[in-house]
């Protein structure tokens, strides 16, 4: 996350919270006249694959556009994209890691590369204990070093729930 993204993060989270949503991911890219702001939202407590509709994204987009236009934080010309997190949702902040303890993630780790791991626990909002692969190896990782984490989806569970 770049410095500009960190600057607007608290305001975006607060605005989403007032609308009944949580921020899953925020990316502010570009410079000068044309910036791109990508926002992924979810409903607190929702399960992957259920929760955010196209109407929800439109509501959030309108609210954020009013703020962005008034504040100028994204410049005069910007592109705003609001979407759901998808079923393989990103895991970005301590509250996400805590919410999904016991779930599998794909994550890039400094000493292991890209791995599949189970979230065992989060310690003091700064480190996560992960069980790597099918083995019993557990590693303690600073959250700032756990990169590009996404939930692993068991597609057979989704297929079974759709068949009902």
Helices and strands as residue ranges (DSSP letters): H 3-19, E 22-29, E 34-42, H 54-71, E 77-84, H 94-99, E 104-109, E 113-123, E 127-132, E 138-142, G 143-145, E 147-151, H 155-163
